[in-house]
Amino acid sequence: MTNSKMNPKVDEFLNTAKKWKEEYEKLRNIVLDCELTEEFKWMHPCYTFEKKNIVLIHGFKEYCALSFHKGALLQDTHGILIQQTENVQAGRQIRFTNIQEIVEMETILKAYIYEAIEVEKAGLKVKKKEHKEFIIPEELQNKFDEMPAFKTAFESLTPGRQRAYIFYFSQAKQAKTRESRVEKYIQRILDGKGLNDCTCGLSQKLPNCDGSHKLLDKKK
């Protein structure tokens, strides 16, 4: 690994990490040994091949992980890939709870990373479910019945945007919360916006929101 491959934003991320710092650093070394480009996306170290996302390093309360962008296409010969939730279609994780696990699995991890690179080189894509294959929550269906224009607007969104909304609404465990979420996003959907689309017009990476709207709050 050479220092020229290191992204300064990832250095900053590691320097300020309050948990999993040692594990992050080891995972970083392993991934960079596989000749990937180090970037910083979604507030975490992200590694790409010819500008295509391959793997992400991130951490949670109970574990840190390597998250493969197209993990569902990997052979997983060691049975270590984890589907984070049943609604995650492409991504898969390899989870760790301590540095020793990472050290012991280094050879295996590199093999998985190299396989992920080959998947990208081959142009393979994960066949994703159409939004019709997802169960539309009752609260959303009720609003469709109540507001035909709302249903039309929802069905006019791209399949990806529809999936994102259905997933977000469905994740709430209580009916009251699901209903509240639907109500909150009615106008956004009527405006033709996705869950993460920019609505303030400040984003430098339209249509997605990059948090530029926070500048407005600072000026107030």
C-alpha positions in Angstrom: 0.0 0.0 0.0 1.3 3.5 -0.9 0.4 6.7 0.7 -0.6 8.1 -2.7 -3.7 5.9 -2.6 -4.9 7.4 0.7 -7.7 9.9 0.6 -7.3 12.8 3.1 -11.0 12.7 3.9 -10.6 9.1 5.0 -7.6 10.1 7.2 -9.8 12.6 8.9 -12.6 10.0 9.3 -10.2 7.7 11.0 -8.6 10.4 13.2 -12.0 11.3 14.6 -13.4 7.8 14.9 -14.5 7.1 18.5 -15.1 3.4 17.9 -13.7 0.7 15.7 -10.7 2.8 14.8 -8.2 0.0 14.9 -10.5 -2.2 12.9 -11.1 0.5 10.3 -7.4 1.0 9.8 -6.8 -2.7 9.2 -9.7 -3.0 6.8 -8.4 0.0 5.0 -5.0 -1.6 4.5 -6.6 -4.8 3.3 -8.8 -3.0 0.7 -6.0 -0.7 -0.6 -3.8 -3.8 -1.1 -6.4 -4.8 -3.7 -5.6 -1.8 -5.8 -8.9 0.0 -5.4 -9.4 3.8 -5.4 -10.1 5.2 -2.0 -13.0 7.7 -1.9 -15.3 9.1 0.8 -19.0 8.7 0.2 -22.0 8.6 2.5 -19.8 9.7 5.3 -17.7 6.6 5.1 -14.6 5.2 3.3 -15.7 3.8 -0.1 -13.5 1.9 -2.5 -14.1 2.0 -6.3 -12.9 0.4 -9.5 -13.1 2.6 -12.5 -15.5 4.8 -10.6 -17.8 1.9 -9.7 -18.5 1.2 -6.1 -17.0 -2.0 -4.9 -16.9 -2.0 -1.1 -17.6 0.3 1.8 -16.2 0.3 5.4 -18.7 1.3 8.0 -19.5 0.7 11.7 -22.5 0.1 13.9 -23.0 -0.2 17.6 -22.4 -3.9 17.8 -20.1 -4.4 14.8 -18.1 -2.9 12.0 -18.3 -4.3 8.4 -17.2 -4.4 4.9 -20.3 -3.8 2.8 -20.1 -5.1 -0.8 -22.1 -3.0 -3.3 -23.0 -6.1 -5.4 -22.5 -8.7 -2.7 -25.5 -10.7 -3.8 -23.6 -11.7 -6.9 -20.6 -13.1 -5.0 -20.2 -16.9 -4.6 -19.7 -16.6 -0.8 -17.8 -19.8 -0.6 -17.2 -19.3 3.1 -20.8 -18.4 4.0 -19.8 -15.1 5.7 -21.9 -12.6 3.7 -24.9 -11.1 5.6 -28.0 -9.5 4.1 -28.6 -6.6 6.4 -32.4 -6.7 6.1 -34.7 -8.8 3.9 -35.4 -5.7 1.7 -31.7 -5.2 0.8 -31.4 -6.6 -2.7 -27.8 -6.1 -3.8 -25.6 -5.3 -0.8 -24.1 -7.8 1.5 -21.9 -7.4 4.7 -19.0 -9.2 6.3 -19.2 -8.3 10.0 -16.5 -8.1 12.6 -16.5 -7.5 16.4 -12.7 -7.2 16.9 -9.4 -6.7 15.2 -8.4 -10.3 15.5 -11.3 -11.5 13.4 -10.1 -9.2 10.6 -6.5 -10.3 10.9 -7.4 -14.0 10.7 -9.7 -13.5 7.7 -7.3 -11.2 5.7 -6.7 -13.7 2.9 -10.4 -14.6 2.6 -11.4 -10.9 2.6 -9.0 -10.1 -0.3 -10.4 -13.0 -2.2 -13.9 -11.6 -1.8 -12.7 -8.2 -2.8 -11.0 -9.5 -6.0 -14.2 -11.4 -6.8 -16.2 -8.2 -6.4 -13.9 -6.5 -8.8 -14.3 -9.3 -11.4 -18.1 -9.0 -11.0 -17.8 -5.3 -11.9 -15.4 -5.9 -14.8 -18.0 -8.4 -16.2 -20.7 -5.8 -16.0 -22.9 -8.0 -13.9 -26.0 -6.5 -12.4 -28.3 -7.6 -9.5 -31.8 -8.3 -10.8 -33.9 -6.1 -8.6 -37.5 -6.7 -7.7 -40.0 -4.4 -9.3 -41.9 -2.3 -6.8 -45.0 -4.3 -7.5 -43.3 -7.3 -5.9 -43.0 -5.4 -2.6 -45.9 -5.3 -0.2 -47.4 -1.8 -0.2 -48.2 -0.9 3.4 -51.9 -0.6 4.2 -51.4 3.1 5.3 -50.0 4.0 1.9 -52.8 2.1 0.0 -55.4 3.9 2.1 -53.9 7.2 1.0 -53.9 6.0 -2.6 -57.7 5.2 -2.3 -58.3 8.6 -0.6 -56.3 10.7 -3.1 -56.2 9.3 -6.7 -53.9 12.2 -7.7 -51.4 11.1 -5.0 -51.5 7.5 -6.4 -50.9 8.8 -9.9 -47.9 11.0 -8.7 -46.4 8.0 -6.8 -46.7 5.7 -9.9 -45.0 8.4 -12.0 -41.9 8.2 -9.9 -39.0 6.1 -11.1 -39.1 2.5 -9.8 -36.1 3.2 -7.6 -37.8 6.1 -5.9 -41.0 4.1 -5.4 -39.0 1.3 -3.8 -37.3 3.7 -1.5 -40.6 5.1 -0.2 -42.2 1.7 0.2 -39.2 0.4 2.1 -39.1 3.6 4.4 -42.8 3.5 5.1 -42.8 -0.3 5.8 -39.8 -0.1 8.2 -42.0 1.5 10.9 -43.3 -1.1 13.3 -46.4 0.8 14.4 -49.3 1.6 12.2 -49.5 5.2 13.6 -45.8 5.8 12.7 -46.4 4.4 9.1 -49.4 6.7 8.7 -47.4 9.7 9.9 -44.5 8.9 7.5 -46.9 8.7 4.6 -48.6 12.0 5.5 -45.2 13.7 5.9 -44.1 12.9 2.3 -47.4 13.4 0.4 -46.4 16.9 -0.9 -42.9 15.7 -1.8 -44.3 12.9 -3.8 -46.9 15.2 -5.5 -43.9 17.4 -6.4 -42.3 14.4 -8.1 -39.4 14.2 -5.6 -37.8 11.0 -4.3 -37.1 10.3 -0.6 -33.6 11.7 -0.8 -34.0 14.3 -3.6 -33.0 17.9 -3.0 -35.9 20.2 -2.4 -34.0 23.4 -1.5 -32.1 23.7 -4.7 -28.7 24.1 -3.1 -27.3 20.6 -3.8 -24.3 20.4 -6.0 -25.1 16.9 -6.9 -28.7 17.1 -8.0 -31.1 15.4 -7.8 -29.8 13.9 -4.5 -29.5 16.1 -1.5 -26.0 16.6 -0.2 -26.9 18.5 2.9 -26.3 22.0 1.4 -29.6 23.1 3.0 -27.9 23.1 6.3 -26.1 26.3 5.3 -29.4 28.1 5.4 -29.8 27.2 9.1 -26.4 28.6 9.9 -27.2 31.9 8.3 -30.4 32.3 10.3 
